[in-house]
Amino acid sequence: MHEHDGTVITEDGIPLRWWARLPDSPKGLVLVVHGFLEHSGRYEHVIDALNREGFATGRFDCRGHGVSGGARAFMTRYRDYLCDLQRIREEIQPLAPDVPLFVLGHSQGGLMVLAYALDPLGEGLAGVIALSPAVGFDADIPAWKDLLGRLMSRLWPTLSLDAGIDPDKLTHVAEAVEWRNNDPLVGTRATARWFTETLGAQTRLQADTASWTHPVLVMAAGDDALVDNAATKRFVDALPVEDKTWRLWDGMYHELLHETIQTQAEAAIIGWLAVHAG
């Protein structure tokens, strides 16, 4: 196994840390995008599973997350996230040339990879995997917080408020909850600009389905308290391709890759990748 790591600088000067792991003669390359307020190190077990099956992997900490730079949980515009993913792609893809490229994202990362695939930057992808993607929010956001976030996005965009995420509603696995609670790189607060830019990205995603061309696997948690599965299912149903797979894991919470069905979820991902890597 060959390991690489480094730092890229974004268009607006923010350092992003990345890591790559490549077996000899990989079947494909999978870029893994973590969720909101977490970091890519929480997916080492997924990286290991993919590597064992012959897939090269790349991961990075998004701007404002983990050990990457930038104001915490903040971006000026949503497309900054897509441009950042492109910079990571340009850095890691040459390490595994001439193999199919896939992007895999969880939650906010799921929204990111879907939006990236619809953007011209996403040209050339072999497939997209989105897990519990934040296509719409299902959380009960108080009206005052919604109004304040929209107002402060213009007046004080870096204002941060508690994100209101209950760790006990993310997974049924107590050890995973404890791990998250004790992880110093996991955040708890969202900025006003992140909130409004994410809402805008969700609206644009639903409006742009007609231009979708990629094979896609979307997996959702049946008892998700954070994202709106109905919105995600509408998005998948609207995609004008035959090669689309929707899988709902009944009774599961948001973090499928830290849930009781983690092994089965990883196997479903690897099985789909094996088919699409040719």
N, C-alpha and C positions, 0 to 999 in steps of 0.2 A: 504494500500500500504506500502510495506516495502522498505526502502531506505538504501543503503550501499555505501560507497566510501572508497577509499584507494589509496595507491601508491605501484607499483611493480618496482623492479629494473631489468633492462635488463641484458643480458649476458655481455655487455660491460659497465655496471655501470650507465646507464641513468635512472633516475626516471620517471615513467609514471603515470599520475594521471588517475583514473578511477572512474566511478559512475554506480550504478545498482539500478533498481527499479522493485520490484516484487509484483504483485497482489497475492492474495491467490489462490492456485490451478491454476497456469498459464498453458495456452495451449501450450506454447513454449517459447523459449528464443531467442531474436534477438540481436546480437552484431552489433552496428552501427559504421561505420568507416567514418570519415569526409574526405573532400577533401583537396587539396594542399593549403597551406597558410591560412587555416582557423582553426577551432577548433570544438570540439564536442558540445559545448554549443549552437551552431547555429541550433541544431536539437532537441531542447527541445519540440517543437510543434509536431514533429514526434514521439518522445518518448511518449508524452501525448496520441496521437492517438492510438499507439500500446497498451499502458497500458489500455486504456478504453475498448479495444477489448479483454482484458485478456492475453496479451502477456507480459512476463517479458522482460526487456531490459537492455543492458549494453552498455556503451559508454566510450571512452577514448580519450585523446589528444595524437596524434602520437608524436614520438620523434621529437624535433625541432619545435613543434607547441604548441599553446595554453599555458597552465601552466605546461606542461611536460618539462623535461630537454633536454639537447642536443643542439648542434649548430643549429641555425635556418635554416630550410629547407635543412637539410643535413643528409645524411647517407653514411657510408663507402661502403656498398654493399646493393643492393636492398633486399636481403633476410633478412636483419636486420628488415625490416618492417614486414615480415611474422613471424619471431621469436617473435617480439613484440606482434603481434596479438595472437600468441599462449600463451604467458605469461598472457595476459589479459583473454584469454579463460580459462586457468587453474585457474585463480583467481575467475572468476565470475560463470563459469558453475556449480561448487559445490553448489552455492546458489539456483540453480533451477535444481536439478538432475532429471534424468529420464524423461525429456521432450525434444522434438525435438529442435535441435540447428540450427539456421539460421545466416548467416552473410549478412549484408546489407551495401553497400558502394557507395559513390557518387564520381564521377570524379577520382581523384587519389585513393580515397578509393575504388572506383569500380574496378580499376585495381588491387588493393591490394587483394580484396576478391576473384577475379577471379584467380589470381596467387596463393593465399593461397589454394583454392579448388583444384588446379592442383598439389600442393605440398603434399608430404606424411603427413605433419602437418595437412592438411585439412580432414583427414579421420574422418568419423562419422558425417559429416554435413548432415542435412536434406534438405538443399536447400541454394541457393545463389541468392541474389538480387543485381544487379549492375545498377546504375543510371548514365547516361552520362559517362560511364567508359572511362578512358583515354587509350583505346586500341591503339590509334594512335592520333597524334596531327594534328589539322587542322589549327592552328594558323600560321600566316605568319612570320616565324622566319627568320630574316635577315641572309644572308650567313655568314657575319662577326661574328655574335653572335654564330651561330652554330659551326663555326670553332674554335672560342675562347673558347667556352664551352668544346669542345672535347679536346683541347690542355691543358687547365687549369685543367681539371679533373685529369690529370696526374701530372701536375707541381704545381698547387695550388688549390686543390680540394674544399676548403671552399670559394673560390672567389665567391662573389655574385653579380648578375646583376639584373636590373629591369626585372621582369617576363613578362612585357608587357600585363598584363591582364586589359582589359577595364571593369570596374564594370557595365557600362551601357549596356554591351553585355552579362551580366550574367542573368538578369531577366527584365521583363517588369514592375515589381512592383517598383515604385519609392521609397516607404518606405523601401523596402528590400535593395535597392541600398544604401540609406542613412544610414541604420543600419550597413551595411558592411563597408562603408566608415568611420564611426565613431567608429568602434570596435577596441580597442587598441590591441586585440589579433590576428587580421587579418594582415598577412604580405603582402609584395609586391615584395620581391626579392627571386630569385632562385639561388642555388649554382651550380657550374660547375659539381660536382660529382652527385648531384641529377639529373641533366639533362641527363648525360650519362648513369647512372644506370637505369633510367626510360626508356630510349630508349632501353636498353638491355632487360629489363623486357617485354616490348612490343613485341620485336622480339621473345623472348622465348615463350611468351603466344601463339602467332600465330602458332608456330612450334609444340606445345605440345597438340593440341586439341584432338588427338586420345585417350588420356588417361582420358578424362573427363567422370565422372560417375554421377554427381549430377543433380537434378532438378534445373532449373535456369530460372529466370525472368530478362530480360534486357530491360530497358526503355531508350529511347534516345530522345533528343530535336531536332526537325526538323530544327531549325535555329541556331544550335550550332556553335559558332565561335572559340571554343577551341579544341574540339576533333573531330576526323574523323569518322563520322557515317558509312561510307562505310567500313572502317576497322573493326568497331565493328560488322556490319552485316555479314561480311565475317567470323569473328570469330564464331558468333552464328550459322551460316549455317554449319560450319565445325564440330560442336559438334556432336558426335556420339550417341546422346540420343534422344528419342522421347519427353521427358518431358522438353521442352524448349519453352519459350515464348518471343517473340520480340514485343515491342510496340513502335511506333514512334509517338511522340506528335507534330503534325504539327504546325509550326510557333512559337514554344517555344524556349526560350534561354536555356543556359546550366544548370542553377540551377532549376531543375524541382520542388524541394521541397520548393522553394521560389518564384515560378512563379504564374501566374494567375490561373493555373490549379492545384495548390497545393492540394486542398481538393480532387479532382478527382484522383490525383496521389497517395495520401495516401490511398484512398479507393481501388485502383487497387492493391497496395501492400498488404493491409490487406486481400483483397479477395483471393489473391494468397496464402498468408500464411495460411488462414483458411483451404483451400483445402489441403495443404501439411502438416499441423500439425495433420491431421487425426481427 
